[in-house]
Amino acid sequence: MPTENDFLAFAVGGSANVTSQTAYAANTTLTQGGFQSGIANSADLNKVWRQSSIMSAVLAQFIVARTGSPAIDDGTTATLLANLELSSAAVNGDSTKTFSVAPATASTHAVQFGQATNTTSPLALATTAATVANQAVNLGQLAASLASSGYLKIPVISGGVTRIFILQWVRNITATANGSGQATISAAFPITFPNAVLSYSYTPDNEFSSVGAQRIAAQSPTTSGQNVNIDGVTASGPCAISGLIVGY
C-alpha cells in the first residue's frame, strides 16, 4: 500500500474548468493584482488553486518518497517541516534517492563524484595529509626527486606516530686523491632529514674512470650530509662514490 500523501492536486481532470496557461499568463491584471471585490471567474479561481495544489502535492510526494513517512494534512506544520529537512539529504545505499549536481566550477559548488576521480580536474577531491593508519594518503606526502642524486618520501606509522620515511641516493660524487691515493669525499644529501639518518651504504664507484678504491669508510653522518674516506686509488687521480641513505 502506498505511503499516505494527503496533499492532492486540485482540478486536474481532463475536463476541469480551468483557465488555460496562455490566457492566465497574459492576464497580468489578475496575476499581479489578484482578485478584486465582486464576482470572480471560476475558471481563474480553479487555475490559481490548481497551480498551488499541484506544487504542494508534488512537494509532499517528494517528502514521502525520500523519507518513507506519510505527508498528513492535520493542520500542523512541524512534522512536515522535519520530514522536508530530512528528505533533502541523500539516503545512504539507495541510488534512487540521491541528488545530481552540475559540475563544480567554483569553490562554493558541490563536487561531482566524476570530478573527484578525474585527475585532470582542478576541482578533484583533495585530502589533508594522513596522520593515522586509516586515512587516505595525500599525494603530496609521496614527494620525490628522480634526479641522479634524489630522494623519495613515504608516509609511515611507527609506534603510533606519523613519520615521513625518506630514501635518498647520491651518484658519482667525485674528488681528487692526494699523493698517497687517499681522499675524503663530502656527500651532501639531496634534502636534509628532518630527524635522523637511520642507515647508509656507499660504493667506491667512479663512472668516469676504471680505477676504483680498495677501501672505503664512512664517517658519522649529519642530517644533511656525510664524509666518506676512500683509499687505494691512483695517487693524485680521480675518485668517486655512490650511495643510499635512509632516514626520516
C-alpha positions in Angstrom: 0.0 0.0 0.0 1.4 3.4 -1.0 2.5 5.7 1.8 -0.1 8.3 2.6 0.0 11.7 0.9 -2.9 13.9 1.9 -1.9 16.8 -0.3 -3.8 16.2 -3.6 -3.7 18.1 -6.8 -6.9 20.1 -7.5 -8.8 20.4 -10.8 -6.5 18.1 -12.8 -9.2 16.2 -14.7 -9.3 16.4 -18.4 -12.5 18.4 -18.5 -11.7 20.6 -15.5 -13.0 24.2 -15.6 -9.5 25.9 -15.6 -8.2 28.9 -17.5 -5.6 28.0 -20.0 -1.9 28.7 -19.2 -1.7 31.1 -22.1 -4.7 33.1 -21.0 -3.7 33.0 -17.4 -0.1 34.2 -18.1 -1.5 37.0 -20.3 -3.9 38.3 -17.6 -1.4 40.4 -15.8 -4.2 42.3 -14.0 -5.0 39.1 -12.2 -1.5 37.7 -11.7 -0.2 40.9 -10.4 -3.2 42.5 -8.7 -5.0 39.3 -7.5 -8.8 39.0 -7.2 -10.7 42.2 -6.6 -14.1 42.7 -5.0 -17.0 41.4 -7.0 -17.7 38.1 -8.7 -14.6 36.1 -9.5 -14.3 33.9 -12.6 -14.5 30.2 -11.5 -12.0 29.1 -14.2 -9.5 31.7 -12.9 -10.0 30.6 -9.3 -9.5 26.9 -10.3 -6.3 27.9 -12.1 -4.9 29.5 -9.1 -5.9 26.7 -6.8 -4.6 24.1 -9.2 -1.2 25.7 -9.5 -0.7 25.9 -5.7 -2.2 22.4 -5.1 0.0 20.7 -7.7 3.1 22.1 -6.2 2.0 21.2 -2.7 1.1 17.7 -3.9 4.5 17.3 -5.6 6.4 18.5 -2.6 4.5 16.3 -0.3 5.1 13.3 -2.6 8.8 14.2 -2.6 8.8 14.0 1.2 7.0 10.7 1.2 9.4 9.2 -1.4 12.5 10.4 0.3 11.6 9.6 3.9 9.1 6.8 3.6 6.9 8.8 6.1 3.3 10.0 5.3 2.5 13.6 4.5 -0.5 14.2 6.7 -2.9 17.2 6.4 -3.8 17.7 10.0 -3.4 21.5 10.2 0.1 21.4 11.7 3.5 22.1 10.1 6.1 20.7 12.5 6.2 17.1 11.2 6.0 18.1 7.6 8.9 20.6 8.0 11.0 18.0 9.8 10.4 15.5 7.1 11.2 18.0 4.4 14.5 18.7 6.0 15.2 15.0 6.3 14.2 14.5 2.6 16.8 16.9 1.4 19.6 14.5 2.4 20.5 11.5 0.3 19.6 8.1 1.7 22.7 6.0 2.1 22.8 2.9 0.0 19.9 3.8 -2.2 21.0 5.1 -5.6 17.4 6.2 -6.4 17.5 8.7 -3.5 20.5 10.8 -4.4 20.8 14.3 -5.8 22.6 15.0 -9.1 24.7 18.2 -9.3 26.2 20.0 -12.2 30.0 20.0 -12.5 31.5 22.3 -9.9 33.1 25.5 -11.3 33.7 27.4 -8.1 34.9 26.7 -4.6 31.4 27.0 -3.2 29.9 24.4 -5.5 29.3 20.7 -4.7 31.8 18.5 -6.5 30.6 15.7 -8.8 32.0 12.3 -8.0 33.3 12.2 -11.5 35.3 15.3 -10.9 36.7 13.8 -7.7 38.1 10.9 -9.7 39.2 12.9 -12.7 42.9 13.6 -12.3 42.8 16.4 -14.9 40.2 18.4 -13.0 41.4 21.3 -10.9 38.5 20.5 -8.6 39.5 16.9 -7.9 38.8 15.8 -4.4 41.7 16.8 -2.1 42.7 15.2 1.2 44.7 16.6 4.0 48.0 14.9 5.0 47.2 11.5 6.6 48.0 11.3 10.3 46.6 7.9 11.3 46.5 4.5 9.7 43.0 4.6 8.3 43.3 7.9 6.4 43.9 8.4 2.7 47.4 9.5 1.9 47.8 12.9 0.3 49.8 12.6 -2.9 52.0 15.4 -1.7 53.2 13.2 1.1 54.8 11.0 -1.6 57.1 13.7 -2.9 60.2 12.7 -4.8 63.1 13.9 -6.9 64.1 11.4 -9.6 67.4 13.0 -10.4 70.8 11.2 -10.4 71.0 12.3 -6.8 67.5 12.4 -5.4 65.0 11.2 -2.8 61.6 9.6 -2.2 59.3 10.4 0.7 56.9 7.7 2.1 54.5 8.3 4.9 54.6 5.6 7.6 53.2 4.9 11.1 55.9 4.0 13.6 55.0 3.3 17.2 51.6 5.0 16.6 53.4 8.2 15.4 53.2 9.5 11.8 56.6 9.8 10.2 57.9 10.5 6.7 60.4 7.8 5.7 62.9 9.2 3.3 65.1 7.2 0.9 67.9 9.2 -0.6 70.6 8.4 -3.1 73.8 10.1 -4.3 75.6 9.2 -7.5 79.1 9.6 -8.6 80.2 12.3 -6.1 83.8 13.0 -7.2 87.0 14.1 -5.7 90.8 14.0 -6.4 93.0 11.8 -4.3 96.2 13.0 -2.6 99.6 11.8 -3.4 99.0 8.7 -1.3 95.9 7.7 -3.2 93.5 8.8 -0.4 90.6 11.2 -0.4 87.7 12.3 1.8 84.6 12.9 -0.3 81.8 15.1 1.1 78.4 13.8 0.1 75.7 16.4 0.5 72.3 14.8 0.7 69.7 16.0 -1.8 67.5 17.1 1.1 68.0 17.4 4.8 66.5 14.7 7.0 64.1 16.4 9.5 65.0 14.0 12.3 67.8 11.5 11.8 69.7 9.2 9.5 68.9 5.5 10.1 71.4 3.8 7.8 73.6 4.2 4.8 75.7 2.3 2.3 78.3 3.5 -0.2 80.3 2.0 -3.0 83.6 3.5 -4.4 82.5 3.5 -8.0 83.8 6.1 -10.5 81.7 6.3 -13.7 84.4 8.3 -15.4 87.4 6.2 -14.6 88.1 2.4 -14.4 90.1 3.0 -11.2 88.2 2.1 -8.1 89.1 2.5 -4.4 90.2 -0.6 -2.5 88.9 0.6 0.9 86.1 2.8 2.0 85.0 4.1 5.4 82.0 6.4 6.1 82.2 8.9 8.9 79.2 9.6 11.2 76.5 11.4 9.1 74.7 14.6 9.9 71.1 15.1 8.8 72.4 17.0 5.7 75.5 15.1 4.6 78.3 12.7 5.2 82.1 12.4 4.7 83.4 9.2 3.2 87.1 8.3 3.3 88.5 6.2 0.5 91.9 4.7 0.0 93.8 2.8 -2.7 93.1 4.9 -5.7 95.7 6.3 -8.1 97.8 8.9 -6.5 96.5 12.4 -7.3 93.9 10.7 -9.5 90.1 10.9 -9.7 87.8 9.0 -7.3 84.1 8.9 -6.7 81.4 7.3 -4.5 77.7 6.5 -4.9 75.4 5.5 -2.1 72.0 5.1 -0.5 70.9 6.8 2.7 67.7 6.2 4.6 66.2 8.2 7.5 63.2 10.3 8.5 
